[in-house]
Amino acid sequence: MSKPLIEFCNGNMHHGTELIMKQLEQDEQLKVIEYGCLGNCGECYLKPFALVDGSIIAADSAEDLKHRIREAISIKP
């Protein structure tokens, strides 16, 4: 079974996602990558987001994003 892939956009860090990314990086069950741009500029500007196995996960706060990411990876087969 492969590790869930969580991708963060460097341009989204102003929403507080850097701390969430660093916390998730500590989990050896996850593969966490930061990119300069993920090509979702509209989403990136508006709110915290990440890609989880290629699907956009967005939230109103960085803490809510962490919860939604954890929720998304827990329901993966």
N, C-alpha and C positions, 0 to 999 in steps of 0.2 A: 504494500500500500504506500503510495507516495504522500509526501508531506503536503498539506495545504499551502498554496502560494499566496502570499499577501504582498501586494505592491502598493507603494506609497509614492506620491508625486512631491518632489522637492518644492514646487511652487505652492503647495497646499500647507506647508509647515506653519504659516502664519495663523492657522486655525488651531494650533496646539497639537497637531498630529505627530510631531517629532517625538514627544514624550511617549505617546502610545506606541509608535514604531519601535522605540528603544526598549520598552517593556516587552513587546511581543518578540523581539529579537532574542530575548533570554530564554524563550521556550524552544527547546530543541526539537519539538514535534512540528514546528512551523518553519517554512522557508520565507524569510522577509527580505524584500528588495526595495531599495529606494532608487527612483529614476529622476532625471532632470525634468521630464515631462511625460505624462501618460496620454496626452492628446484629448483630455476631457476638460478643456479650459473653462467652459461654462460652469460645470459642476465644481471645479477647483476654486473658482472665484467665490462661489456662493456659500459653501459649507464644507466641513471636514468630510473627506471621503478616502476610500482605498478600494483597490480591486482585490477580490477574494476569488481565486481560481478563475479570473477573467470577468467576474460579475461586479458591477459597481455596488458598493455599500456606502451609503451616505447617512449623515446624522446632523442634528442641530448643534451638537457639542462634541468635543474630542472624547470625553468620557462616554458619551452615548455611542460614539463610533466604536470604541473598544468593546462595549457590550454587544453591539450588533455584529461585529467581526467574530467574537467568541460564539455568538449564537449561530452564525452562518457556518462556521467550521464544525460545530457540534452536530449539525444535521446532515453533514456530508456522509455519503455511504462509505 
